């Protein structure tokens, strides 16, 4: 959002920002993008969205892949289907290369995987137990 707000306010955009301004899309919803939309929820859980695909890779290594043209409601996870290995590889290349831990003092809904152990809000989760919602 920072690059978008900077441009809308006429401020200089710092060079260290990773994001892109969404002003072109605000002006014209059909404007092309130079790269897909990427979202992150908690540490190491990322989603990549292109016009056609939605790919999600979770911290535990599990994946989801949806064809948003044929399946916009995301009913059929194609991630295990070998026919989509190229699409998964291409989307995976868009994932962040650096994953930072939550900001110190973060306390709510924080899930971290470290050395194969899930930690929810500061408490390790027994591998036999479900991760809280």
C-alpha positions, 0 to 999 in steps of 0.5 A: 500500500505504501507505494500507492499512497506515496504516489497518490500523495505526490511523495517520493517512493523510497528505493527499499520498498518491494511493493508496486503502486496500484495507481494504474489499476485504480485509474483503469481496472484493465491496466496490465500488471508487471507481476502477480499479487502476493499476499502473506498471512503469518510467517511463511504462508504466501499466496500468488494470484495471477489472472488465471491462477491462485497458488498458496504455499503454507509454512508446513510445505502444503500447497493449493492451486486453483484455476480461477477461470474454470473454478473461481470458487476454489472447489478443486485443489490442483496442487497434487496433479502432476499436469500442473507442475509447470504452473506451480513452479512458475508461481512458486518462483514469485514467492518472497525469498526472505521471510521475516518473523513477526514484529516483536510484541505481536501477540494475536493469531501468530503462527510460526513454524520453526524446525518442524514445530508449529508455535501458536501465539507463543505456545508450541503445538503438539504435532498430534493436535490441530492448529487453532483457527 
